[in-house]
């Protein structure tokens, strides 16, 4: 049995399969990438605004604690203090909050190519089912994810151990130092640990995303039969398409034959090809082809022309050229103007002579 015919997924996912998977949220996504961006943004914000934040906090605390003895305890005063406290918190936490929100959105947008997943954003009643929720929590997949999370934490601790050890061995822990020294040490240590954790997370995120990207592609692989079924569904049933084409050809043929009685002349090969022409000097720049056909179609055109007394002219070269280069409903090729003009002139003379005989009969 050929490979892939027994249900084995050996074919790459088609564009339609990838689009459906994206709409359902089945894309490679790593939470560690989100964490890296958020931590990186928070660390950068702390580095740029940390000194100003510290100054604001020091001044606020000094002002508050230095005037406790003459601070009035009234409703209006408490409201004013609450408003000032909220402004201080916003001033201190605002840069970090804005940076982390922007970083989180950017991380999500990069992983989803800045596209939304409509099916995931929609409301799904089954998500409110507690039984299904417990099944997801205690499933084998959840256990594997928990194990992977512990492994990631161990990797981060191992990569950050040297920085943590150097900080713990600092003389500040067994000597008397000023408050300013403690504050500076805490700030520098925090930035150092966060930087080391971010570097560790970058390594973990790269491994995690690579695995999930590979796993997602493997899950989206298709069997040969699935590819065939999707191709049939997208292109339609070949038999139905052939039937539609036959109906269209038949309709086009009926419309074409209905124009033959209005023609001025039919040029033939004499039996294999027939081309019907019509020309009106007032409305047309050049004669147009109202019908053309070969073999059986040519025979039908000639029979209709005879039944409606449309002149039939045998001209093999002209019939072949008009059939080959002309289109039904279109003007005759410019290089055939002279030849067609001779035919039409002959038709007009014959018709005029016939009309003269009928009037004098």
C-alpha positions as semicolon CSV with decimal commas, in nm:
position;residue;x (nm);y (nm);z (nm)
1;X;0,000;0,000;0,000
2;X;0,144;0,344;-0,089
3;X;0,254;0,567;0,193
4;X;-0,020;0,793;0,318
5;X;-0,309;0,582;0,181
6;X;-0,369;0,407;0,517
7;X;-0,463;0,726;0,702
8;X;-0,107;0,834;0,774
9;X;-0,059;1,210;0,771
10;X;0,212;1,267;0,514
11;X;0,090;1,580;0,330
12;X;0,158;1,941;0,424
13;X;-0,151;2,141;0,527
14;X;-0,324;2,328;0,248
15;X;-0,396;2,699;0,257
16;X;-0,759;2,633;0,347
17;X;-0,660;2,404;0,634
18;X;-0,418;2,666;0,769
19;X;-0,682;2,939;0,744
20;X;-0,940;2,728;0,930
21;X;-0,684;2,641;1,199
22;X;-0,602;3,009;1,242
23;X;-0,969;3,103;1,276
24;X;-1,001;2,837;1,548
25;X;-0,692;2,964;1,731
26;X;-0,483;2,657;1,648
27;X;-0,156;2,842;1,598
28;X;0,190;2,813;1,753
29;X;0,188;3,033;2,062
30;X;0,425;3,048;2,358
31;X;0,336;3,208;2,690
32;X;0,708;3,256;2,753
33;X;0,731;3,502;2,462
34;X;0,457;3,707;2,629
35;X;0,647;3,692;2,959
36;X;0,974;3,798;2,795
37;X;0,813;4,103;2,635
38;X;0,629;4,205;2,953
39;X;0,931;4,160;3,180
40;X;1,157;4,333;2,930
41;X;0,923;4,629;2,903
42;X;0,884;4,651;3,282
43;X;1,261;4,636;3,332
44;X;1,321;4,903;3,069
45;X;1,055;5,127;3,225
46;X;1,210;5,080;3,571
47;X;1,555;5,163;3,433
48;X;1,438;5,487;3,271
49;X;1,187;5,606;3,532
50;X;1,314;5,438;3,849
51;X;1,512;5,737;3,976
52;X;1,220;5,976;3,924
53;X;0,981;5,727;4,083
54;X;1,208;5,695;4,385
55;X;1,227;6,075;4,420
56;X;0,848;6,107;4,404
57;X;0,800;5,837;4,668
58;X;1,063;5,990;4,899
59;X;0,915;6,338;4,874
60;X;0,561;6,208;4,922
61;X;0,649;5,999;5,228
62;X;0,859;6,279;5,378
63;X;0,577;6,526;5,335
64;X;0,316;6,289;5,477
65;X;0,517;6,163;5,776
66;X;0,669;6,501;5,854
67;X;0,330;6,667;5,906
68;X;0,136;6,400;6,088
69;X;0,111;6,618;6,398
70;X;-0,080;6,894;6,218
71;X;-0,276;6,687;5,965
72;X;-0,651;6,749;6,002
73;X;-0,866;6,436;6,007
74;X;-1,179;6,545;5,823
75;X;-1,383;6,402;5,538
76;X;-1,267;6,670;5,295
77;X;-0,904;6,623;5,399
78;X;-0,924;6,244;5,361
79;X;-1,071;6,283;5,012
80;X;-0,788;6,519;4,920
81;X;-0,527;6,278;5,058
82;X;-0,682;5,988;4,865
83;X;-0,678;6,187;4,542
84;X;-0,313;6,284;4,593
85;X;-0,222;5,924;4,673
86;X;-0,395;5,804;4,355
87;X;-0,205;6,063;4,150
88;X;0,125;5,956;4,304
89;X;0,053;5,588;4,238
90;X;-0,042;5,670;3,880
91;X;0,274;5,874;3,833
92;X;0,492;5,594;3,971
93;X;0,316;5,293;3,819
94;X;0,191;5,459;3,498
95;X;0,508;5,420;3,286
96;X;0,546;5,056;3,389
97;X;0,179;4,980;3,328
98;X;0,176;5,142;2,984
99;X;0,501;4,969;2,886
100;X;0,379;4,623;2,993
101;X;0,039;4,661;2,821
102;X;0,200;4,770;2,494
103;X;0,455;4,486;2,519
104;X;0,182;4,228;2,586
105;X;-0,019;4,345;2,284
106;X;0,294;4,347;2,069
107;X;0,391;3,994;2,176
108;X;0,044;3,863;2,099
109;X;0,032;4,046;1,767
110;X;0,368;3,906;1,656
111;X;0,257;3,550;1,727
112;X;-0,078;3,594;1,549
113;X;0,067;3,805;1,263
114;X;-0,151;4,090;1,393
115;X;-0,467;3,909;1,288
116;X;-0,769;3,820;1,499
117;X;-0,911;3,470;1,549
118;X;-1,290;3,518;1,513
119;X;-1,392;3,170;1,629
120;X;-1,190;3,202;1,949
121;X;-1,324;3,548;2,032
122;X;-1,683;3,433;1,996
123;X;-1,903;3,315;2,284
124;X;-1,900;2,938;2,347
125;X;-2,149;2,804;2,600
126;X;-1,951;2,483;2,650
127;X;-1,674;2,682;2,817
128;X;-1,909;2,742;3,110
129;X;-1,949;2,368;3,171
130;X;-1,768;2,293;3,503
131;X;-1,731;1,924;3,420
132;X;-1,542;2,000;3,101
133;X;-1,333;2,249;3,296
134;X;-1,231;1,985;3,553
135;X;-1,152;1,745;3,268
136;X;-0,916;2,000;3,117
137;X;-0,752;2,071;3,456
138;X;-0,687;1,704;3,537
139;X;-0,619;1,584;3,183
140;X;-0,296;1,428;3,062
141;X;-0,220;1,744;2,866
142;X;-0,250;1,957;3,180
143;X;-0,016;1,721;3,366
144;X;0,240;1,747;3,086
145;X;0,211;2,127;3,085
146;X;0,265;2,135;3,462
147;X;0,576;1,921;3,426
148;X;0,705;2,143;3,149
149;X;0,639;2,450;3,364
150;X;0,844;2,303;3,650
151;X;1,122;2,216;3,407
152;X;1,120;2,573;3,270
153;X;1,140;2,713;3,624
154;X;1,437;2,488;3,699
155;X;1,613;2,605;3,382
156;X;1,554;2,971;3,472
157;X;1,682;2,918;3,828
158;X;1,988;2,735;3,699
159;X;2,070;3,012;3,450
160;X;2,008;3,283;3,711
161;X;2,188;3,110;3,997
162;X;2,521;3,287;3,942
163;X;2,359;3,633;3,960
164;X;2,159;3,545;4,269
165;X;2,469;3,399;4,439
166;X;2,678;3,712;4,369
167;X;2,402;3,931;4,514
168;X;2,369;3,720;4,829
169;X;2,745;3,739;4,886
170;X;2,744;4,121;4,888
171;X;2,891;4,276;5,209
172;X;2,570;4,474;5,260
173;X;2,416;4,172;5,434
174;X;2,669;4,170;5,721
175;X;2,771;4,535;5,754
176;X;2,609;4,860;5,862
177;X;2,514;5,083;5,568
178;X;2,294;5,384;5,506
179;X;1,938;5,378;5,385
180;X;2,047;5,529;5,054
181;X;2,297;5,246;5,008
182;X;2,028;4,987;5,077
183;X;1,793;5,152;4,828
184;X;2,061;5,166;4,560
185;X;2,156;4,804;4,624
186;X;1,794;4,691;4,600
187;X;1,745;4,881;4,274
188;X;2,063;4,751;4,110
189;X;2,001;4,396;4,235
190;X;1,646;4,397;4,105
191;X;1,754;4,513;3,760
192;X;2,035;4,258;3,756
193;X;1,810;3,966;3,855
194;X;1,537;4,073;3,612
195;X;1,790;4,103;3,329
196;X;1,926;3,754;3,401
197;X;1,575;3,610;3,423
198;X;1,484;3,772;3,091
199;X;1,793;3,625;2,922
200;X;1,700;3,284;3,064
201;X;1,341;3,325;2,947
202;X;1,460;3,412;2,596
203;X;1,634;3,074;2,579
204;X;1,330;2,894;2,722
205;X;1,090;3,085;2,492
206;X;1,296;3,001;2,182
207;X;1,291;2,630;2,270
208;X;0,924;2,636;2,369
209;X;0,808;2,821;2,058
210;X;1,016;2,601;1,828
211;X;0,859;2,290;1,981
212;X;0,505;2,429;1,965
213;X;0,558;2,546;1,606
214;X;0,673;2,196;1,508
215;X;0,392;2,030;1,708
216;X;0,127;2,254;1,555
217;X;0,251;2,178;1,202
218;X;0,248;1,807;1,279
219;X;-0,110;1,828;1,409
220;X;-0,219;2,011;1,093
221;X;-0,063;1,755;0,857
222;X;-0,316;1,588;0,628
223;X;-0,364;1,249;0,472
224;X;-0,374;1,210;0,095
225;X;-0,747;1,140;0,116
226;X;-0,811;1,461;0,312
227;X;-0,626;1,660;0,047
228;X;-0,834;1,495;-0,227
229;X;-1,161;1,556;-0,041
230;X;-1,073;1,922;0,019
231;X;-0,980;1,967;-0,345
232;X;-1,314;1,821;-0,453
233;X;-1,503;2,038;-0,206
234;X;-1,329;2,355;-0,318
235;X;-1,341;2,285;-0,690
236;X;-1,682;2,122;-0,690
237;X;-1,798;1,787;-0,825
238;X;-1,643;1,732;-1,172
239;X;-1,964;1,575;-1,302
240;X;-2,174;1,868;-1,179
241;X;-1,929;2,115;-1,331
242;X;-1,941;1,930;-1,664
243;X;-2,320;1,935;-1,653
244;X;-2,323;2,310;-1,591
245;X;-2,081;2,363;-1,880
246;X;-2,306;2,160;-2,111
247;X;-2,606;2,370;-2,010
248;X;-2,416;2,690;-2,074
249;X;-2,301;2,570;-2,416
250;X;-2,656;2,468;-2,506
251;X;-2,795;2,805;-2,397
252;X;-2,525;2,990;-2,591
253;X;-2,597;2,778;-2,896
254;X;-2,971;2,851;-2,880
255;X;-2,907;3,225;-2,852
256;X;-2,665;3,209;-3,144
257;X;-2,901;3,016;-3,371
258;X;-3,182;3,256;-3,285
259;X;-2,978;3,534;-3,447
260;X;-2,933;3,353;-3,779
261;X;-3,271;3,466;-3,927
262;X;-3,158;3,828;-3,871
263;X;-2,835;3,775;-4,067
264;X;-2,767;3,932;-4,407
265;X;-2,560;3,642;-4,539
266;X;-2,413;3,307;-4,441
267;X;-2,063;3,229;-4,568
268;X;-1,985;2,854;-4,591
269;X;-1,691;2,621;-4,652
270;X;-1,929;2,478;-4,801
271;X;-2,028;2,196;-4,561
272;X;-1,781;2,198;-4,270
273;X;-1,799;2,566;-4,170
274;X;-2,076;2,827;-4,168
275;X;-2,050;3,190;-4,052
276;X;-2,354;3,422;-4,040
277;X;-2,298;3,798;-4,080
278;X;-2,516;4,103;-4,019
279;X;-2,444;4,464;-4,111
280;X;-2,633;4,787;-4,051
281;X;-2,467;5,099;-4,190
282;X;-2,648;5,326;-3,943
283;X;-2,555;5,147;-3,620
284;X;-2,245;4,939;-3,701
285;X;-1,891;5,036;-3,790
286;X;-1,826;4,695;-3,946
287;X;-2,018;4,370;-4,006
288;X;-2,055;4,148;-3,700
289;X;-2,058;3,770;-3,672
290;X;-2,394;3,661;-3,528
291;X;-2,329;3,286;-3,548
292;X;-2,062;3,039;-3,651
293;X;-2,017;2,664;-3,631
294;X;-1,864;2,351;-3,776
295;X;-2,011;2,024;-3,897
296;X;-2,353;1,974;-3,726
297;X;-2,370;2,335;-3,609
298;X;-2,282;2,453;-3,956
299;X;-2,561;2,234;-4,098
300;X;-2,812;2,383;-3,854
301;X;-2,705;2,737;-3,945
302;X;-2,751;2,662;-4,316
303;X;-3,093;2,503;-4,261
304;X;-3,217;2,801;-4,058
305;X;-3,080;3,039;-4,321
306;X;-3,265;2,850;-4,597
307;X;-3,587;2,847;-4,395
308;X;-3,570;3,227;-4,352
309;X;-3,438;3,300;-4,704
310;X;-3,099;3,426;-4,583
311;X;-2,850;3,417;-4,875
312;X;-2,580;3,148;-4,849
313;X;-2,246;3,218;-5,017
314;X;-1,971;2,961;-5,060
315;X;-1,626;3,109;-4,997
316;X;-1,385;2,860;-4,841
317;X;-1,090;3,093;-4,754
318;X;-1,316;3,365;-4,615
319;X;-1,523;3,121;-4,410
320;X;-1,212;2,963;-4,258
321;X;-1,053;3,297;-4,169
322;X;-1,369;3,439;-4,012
323;X;-1,425;3,118;-3,814
324;X;-1,065;3,115;-3,690
325;X;-1,015;3,483;-3,607
326;X;-1,369;3,611;-3,549
327;X;-1,584;3,586;-3,235
328;X;-1,961;3,552;-3,212
329;X;-2,102;3,896;-3,133
330;X;-1,785;4,071;-3,243
331;X;-1,681;4,255;-3,556
332;X;-1,503;4,078;-3,837
333;X;-1,121;4,114;-3,846
334;X;-1,007;4,433;-4,019
335;X;-0,804;4,243;-4,279
336;X;-1,124;4,081;-4,405
337;X;-1,317;4,405;-4,466
338;X;-1,258;4,404;-4,842
339;X;-1,356;4,038;-4,893
340;X;-1,670;4,072;-4,679
341;X;-1,761;4,395;-4,857
342;X;-1,760;4,211;-5,192
343;X;-1,987;3,940;-5,049
344;X;-2,230;4,192;-4,901
345;X;-2,232;4,393;-5,222
346;X;-2,326;4,079;-5,414
347;X;-2,600;4,002;-5,158
348;X;-2,741;4,354;-5,187
349;X;-2,744;4,331;-5,567
350;X;-2,920;3,995;-5,557
351;X;-3,174;4,122;-5,305
352;X;-3,234;4,436;-5,508
353;X;-3,281;4,232;-5,826
354;X;-3,516;3,994;-5,645
355;X;-3,717;4,286;-5,504
356;X;-3,737;4,442;-5,854
357;X;-3,869;4,117;-6,007
358;X;-4,123;4,074;-5,729
359;X;-4,250;4,428;-5,779
360;X;-4,281;4,381;-6,158
361;X;-4,413;4,028;-6,157
